[in-house]
Amino acid sequence: MSVLNYQERIPNNVDLSNDLSLQRALEHWQPKFKNWWQEMGPEGFQSADVYLRTAISVDSAGWASYGKVKMPEYRWGIFLNDKVKDRKIHFGDNIGQPVWQQVPGDYRSILRRLIVTQGDTEPASVEQQRLLGKTCPSLFDLRNLFQVNVEEGRHLWAMVYLLHAYFGRDGREEAEGLLERYSGDQDNPRILGTFNEPITDWVSFFMFTYFTDRDGKYQLKSLAESSFDPLARTCQFMLTEEAHHMQVGETGITRMVQKSLDTMKKLNTDSIEAIRNAGAIDLQTLQKYINFWFSSSLDLFGSEISSNAATSFANGLKGRPDEARYDDNSEKDSIFKLEGIVDNKIIDQEVPTRNAMNEITRQAYVKDCEIGLKRWNRLINKAGYDITLNLPSTRFRRNIGMWANINTDPNGKIISKDDMNNNINDWLPSNGDKEFINSLMVQVTDPDKTASWIASPIRGINNLGIDYKYVDIVQ
């Protein structure tokens, strides 16, 4: 097991102290990161003591330690899963060869692009969520927001380490660039569109952590298969933290659904107006937010047919999530069937499997997203209401791939542009919906209270009560 040096300026288990050049480079980057955190991290809470989980080792017994800490003093570090002895390349054209501990020259550019794209999402989400603390529904939720934020910061450190350690000056320049782009900035936005969407309310936050962080899970799982061993080991550790982000989303949406059902039962009505007047969020509006964030997250997987994805797979750079479960890990001559569109008509088509890697991963993601929908619908059904929450079709509201700019309804039926424009406010949050949601966003910081629009959490953090003071707010 690798040794974690937690006392160093940059906690790590990569033996940073024996690579003084790399250590100096990262220590030069560290104050820039901390300046970014102060400027673009959670606004108004930098002096608050927050009950946070911190990684202190990578084994199952010690990768999380709990205690109160001010976020700027959080111990961001560099943690990789331990090496697997004699690990071999297990997909693509080089199956059976030893994995790489250094970047092969031929793959330098594409590997750097993969790492930068993943790294760019981490600070982006912190920037998107920086104002949410001012409207938190409870101290429990405020703490969870900050836990997500500091872990996204650590995931940024993980990618920056790889850039500094393996890509020379190009890598150092890319690491600088990760702190120069800004979510939503017109002149220098984040690389991927979803990470430029504003998150001004907690409904969007819970949807983002359920749907968009789940995309992160599948991207990390794909990179965790990489033949570039340091990248694989980095992403394997990041996945342990990503699970918490998705849990925050799922439990948050569950609590909103439960509050809506409790309100409907109390008022003995399913009237949207009555539910809203009671300070809860109707299920129909939650469906609109599901439609928005699910469809936005689908584009993050890229085009359904992609030569870049085929090249990454063939060269062993990026596999499929859980690659070992597939019978054919080469897919050199195999065919994959998927939908296509020709002359505005939906057709079935066959493409080389390697070219369909994005779509294969997207389909696995969709099945994973459906799990939450089934749980929420069971709650609704148990309460006696004939309302069903659904994922929209993967054709709906796409901006990347073969369905880009094709007008469809949420069921995937191709419609005219006029029909799209006339119905869009029934399918996605309207300005009126957003105004209503924002009217509910009032900060609640009493440890015994939760906002009116969401049910109280069932259990606290690390066996503490739900009324524990998870954040000591400085007045």
Secondary structure in CASP SS format (residue, H / E / C, confidence):
PFRMAT SS
TARGET T0000
AUTHOR 0000-0000-0000
METHOD secondary structure of the structure
MODEL  1
M C 1.00
S C 1.00
V C 1.00
L C 1.00
N E 1.00
Y C 1.00
Q C 1.00
E C 1.00
R C 1.00
I C 1.00
P C 1.00
N E 1.00
N C 1.00
V C 1.00
D C 1.00
L H 1.00
S H 1.00
N H 1.00
D C 1.00
L H 1.00
S H 1.00
L H 1.00
Q H 1.00
R H 1.00
A H 1.00
L H 1.00
E H 1.00
H H 1.00
W H 1.00
Q H 1.00
P H 1.00
K H 1.00
F H 1.00
K H 1.00
N H 1.00
W H 1.00
W H 1.00
Q H 1.00
E H 1.00
M H 1.00
G C 1.00
P C 1.00
E C 1.00
G C 1.00
F C 1.00
Q C 1.00
S C 1.00
A C 1.00
D E 1.00
V E 1.00
Y E 1.00
L E 1.00
R E 1.00
T E 1.00
A C 1.00
I C 1.00
S C 1.00
V C 1.00
D C 1.00
S C 1.00
A C 1.00
G C 1.00
W C 1.00
A C 1.00
S E 1.00
Y E 1.00
G E 1.00
K E 1.00
V E 1.00
K E 1.00
M H 1.00
P H 1.00
E H 1.00
Y C 1.00
R C 1.00
W C 1.00
G C 1.00
I E 1.00
F C 1.00
L C 1.00
N C 1.00
D C 1.00
K C 1.00
V C 1.00
K C 1.00
D C 1.00
R C 1.00
K E 1.00
I C 1.00
H C 1.00
F C 1.00
G H 1.00
D H 1.00
N H 1.00
I C 1.00
G C 1.00
Q C 1.00
P E 1.00
V C 1.00
W E 1.00
Q C 1.00
Q C 1.00
V C 1.00
P C 1.00
G H 1.00
D H 1.00
Y H 1.00
R H 1.00
S H 1.00
I H 1.00
L H 1.00
R H 1.00
R H 1.00
L H 1.00
I H 1.00
V H 1.00
T H 1.00
Q H 1.00
G H 1.00
D H 1.00
T H 1.00
E H 1.00
P H 1.00
A H 1.00
S H 1.00
V H 1.00
E H 1.00
Q H 1.00
Q C 1.00
R C 1.00
L C 1.00
L H 1.00
G H 1.00
K H 1.00
T H 1.00
C C 1.00
P C 1.00
S C 1.00
L H 1.00
F H 1.00
D H 1.00
L H 1.00
R H 1.00
N H 1.00
L H 1.00
F H 1.00
Q H 1.00
V H 1.00
N H 1.00
V H 1.00
E H 1.00
E H 1.00
G H 1.00
R H 1.00
H H 1.00
L H 1.00
W H 1.00
A H 1.00
M H 1.00
V H 1.00
Y H 1.00
L H 1.00
L H 1.00
H H 1.00
A H 1.00
Y H 1.00
F C 1.00
G H 1.00
R H 1.00
D H 1.00
G H 1.00
R H 1.00
E H 1.00
E H 1.00
A H 1.00
E H 1.00
G H 1.00
L C 1.00
L C 1.00
E C 1.00
R C 1.00
Y C 1.00
S C 1.00
G C 1.00
D C 1.00
Q C 1.00
D C 1.00
N C 1.00
P C 1.00
R C 1.00
I C 1.00
L C 1.00
G H 1.00
T H 1.00
F H 1.00
N H 1.00
E C 1.00
P C 1.00
I C 1.00
T C 1.00
D C 1.00
W H 1.00
V H 1.00
S H 1.00
F H 1.00
F H 1.00
M H 1.00
F H 1.00
T H 1.00
Y H 1.00
F H 1.00
T H 1.00
D H 1.00
R H 1.00
D H 1.00
G H 1.00
K H 1.00
Y H 1.00
Q H 1.00
L H 1.00
K H 1.00
S H 1.00
L H 1.00
A C 1.00
E C 1.00
S C 1.00
S C 1.00
F E 1.00
D H 1.00
P H 1.00
L H 1.00
A H 1.00
R H 1.00
T H 1.00
C H 1.00
Q H 1.00
F H 1.00
M H 1.00
L H 1.00
T H 1.00
E H 1.00
E H 1.00
A H 1.00
H H 1.00
H H 1.00
M H 1.00
Q H 1.00
V H 1.00
G H 1.00
E H 1.00
T H 1.00
G H 1.00
I H 1.00
T H 1.00
R H 1.00
M H 1.00
V H 1.00
Q H 1.00
K H 1.00
S H 1.00
L H 1.00
D H 1.00
T H 1.00
M H 1.00
K H 1.00
K H 1.00
L H 1.00
N C 1.00
T C 1.00
D C 1.00
S C 1.00
I H 1.00
E H 1.00
A H 1.00
I H 1.00
R H 1.00
N H 1.00
A C 1.00
G C 1.00
A C 1.00
I C 1.00
D C 1.00
L H 1.00
Q H 1.00
T H 1.00
L H 1.00
Q H 1.00
K H 1.00
Y H 1.00
I H 1.00
N H 1.00
F H 1.00
W H 1.00
F H 1.00
S H 1.00
S H 1.00
S H 1.00
L H 1.00
D H 1.00
L H 1.00
F H 1.00
G C 1.00
S C 1.00
E C 1.00
I C 1.00
S C 1.00
S H 1.00
N H 1.00
A H 1.00
A H 1.00
T H 1.00
S H 1.00
F H 1.00
A H 1.00
N C 1.00
G C 1.00
L C 1.00
K C 1.00
G C 1.00
R C 1.00
P C 1.00
D C 1.00
E H 1.00
A H 1.00
R H 1.00
Y C 1.00
D C 1.00
D C 1.00
N C 1.00
S C 1.00
E C 1.00
K C 1.00
D C 1.00
S C 1.00
I E 1.00
F E 1.00
K E 1.00
L E 1.00
E E 1.00
G E 1.00
I E 1.00
V E 1.00
D C 1.00
N C 1.00
K E 1.00
I E 1.00
I E 1.00
D E 1.00
Q E 1.00
E E 1.00
V E 1.00
P E 1.00
T H 1.00
R H 1.00
N H 1.00
A H 1.00
M H 1.00
N H 1.00
E H 1.00
I H 1.00
T H 1.00
R H 1.00
Q H 1.00
A H 1.00
Y H 1.00
V H 1.00
K H 1.00
D H 1.00
C H 1.00
E H 1.00
I H 1.00
G H 1.00
L H 1.00
K H 1.00
R H 1.00
W H 1.00
N H 1.00
R H 1.00
L H 1.00
I H 1.00
N H 1.00
K H 1.00
A C 1.00
G C 1.00
Y C 1.00
D C 1.00
I C 1.00
T C 1.00
L C 1.00
N C 1.00
L C 1.00
P C 1.00
S C 1.00
T C 1.00
R C 1.00
F C 1.00
R C 1.00
R C 1.00
N C 1.00
I C 1.00
G C 1.00
M C 1.00
W C 1.00
A C 1.00
N C 1.00
I C 1.00
N C 1.00
T E 1.00
D C 1.00
P C 1.00
N C 1.00
G C 1.00
K C 1.00
I E 1.00
I C 1.00
S C 1.00
K H 1.00
D H 1.00
D H 1.00
M H 1.00
N H 1.00
N H 1.00
N H 1.00
I H 1.00
N H 1.00
D H 1.00
W H 1.00
L C 1.00
P C 1.00
S C 1.00
N H 1.00
G H 1.00
D H 1.00
K H 1.00
E H 1.00
F H 1.00
I H 1.00
N H 1.00
S H 1.00
L H 1.00
M C 1.00
V C 1.00
Q C 1.00
V C 1.00
T C 1.00
D C 1.00
P C 1.00
D C 1.00
K C 1.00
T C 1.00
A C 1.00
S C 1.00
W C 1.00
I C 1.00
A C 1.00
S C 1.00
P C 1.00
I C 1.00
R C 1.00
G C 1.00
I C 1.00
N C 1.00
N C 1.00
L C 1.00
G C 1.00
I C 1.00
D C 1.00
Y C 1.00
K C 1.00
Y C 1.00
V E 1.00
D E 1.00
I C 1.00
V C 1.00
Q C 1.00
END
